[in-house]
């Protein structure tokens, strides 16, 4: 079954497999209001879409941050009701940036469970090239970056040449590194320097501690928002020129 836009839908079993959770978990989340109801098709079969998959990924990330289900429920209630699957994916990426870097060593079976699908040798090679996983000496064990895994698995199904994905990754890494260096220099020269000159001022010290605690979330959100808008403008202009 597909949606009106031609997008394929998932049964609850397929959704569970893709999300790496159990059907029971999906049913539980639905009763708690964490997932919107499925579209009921012929024979009363529920069909789920990309928005359900993206919401499950966001819930998983929030749990990874240590939030309880009650806290997650309150968190999701504050989000706009018309967020698309892509909006939810961006939101999850923002949440994931606050987590400390923590690569994990997992077996192939556990890696496939988290990926929600079997992974061929070619799939593993592509994930390794993207920096999502790394081969270890034990041929059945891999080092995985949890924050990149879901994105990497999604890219496996994108009809874009592997070389193009790697080239895009190189461009993103270069420009984000340049932006990080320039923002760090600006913070060091314009904020940290003056702070060191006023360390004896208790109010200033408190303000700096508060700023430091919120610096990364503010900068990342600003970068993502600016990039998202710039990308939309560039794509719109490119396709307008083609038309």
Steps between C-alpha positions, in 0.01 A plus 500: 500500500613856426390848606345757266851624424616152403697447820492135614347430838595246764305246698559497873739205462697678229511819707629310802773336291607831343502681836675218688226468761228247573139515385403506866707816547324669208160407642606635839625829354173535310290456814716763673439744215868507399417377149215624279250230394565311176293533185252215498493324166316201357429214742546746787880484466686799641756664274785718625721751319834680523365736764441206735851370436652843561299545818617162630860604429444823695349310794799265499741797502315668787517176698872486423524844661352352819147636473212302649193416293300760692760764419508388134121525487512858626785577258312369196184687599691826454594422139284634214247241387579546130871409514603291200725195514790718384426759770501224762829365366659845531359536850647164597837604358493810719417291807777253418764775492473546877600139564869436571696315232477135596585240237388151591631157408216275389458165329367481146171363633463797737599742223232358272246514782572870550497562126163327475608298196756243382829651387691353208875519463454788256276679751767466770768630264286807420429565869872469573583745220251747649662471843194338655669170585857375518624146453670345802740205515213274598320459167163481677546820704473861385555839659191708432419868543142491637434859401573428133358148468141586410609763247750258347238226465259745336770601251540133400159521336555836327542461121817708494843372401721410795770734370251789503408433864869495598565820304207668680638381833840652414338834416297501822799403716718773349250782536372399844860476622572845359186639666589338833852644489376850417229493769752371756739782410219753534395361839860494622582855390171679563355311798760293682770768489289773664374243754855426616541870568190505725538174694463690827140599414267227643208599279716487189638160598145365546396640163798339328428161656141522377615600152753216484232246595269615220761587238504173306120458471455861386779485242392163359138606470603825331722313253236239418229766453722718281615203292146367457377836371802549274460151355132560423587826325778340295287204398210727407728716284667197340173338397357835388800542272449146364133578431 
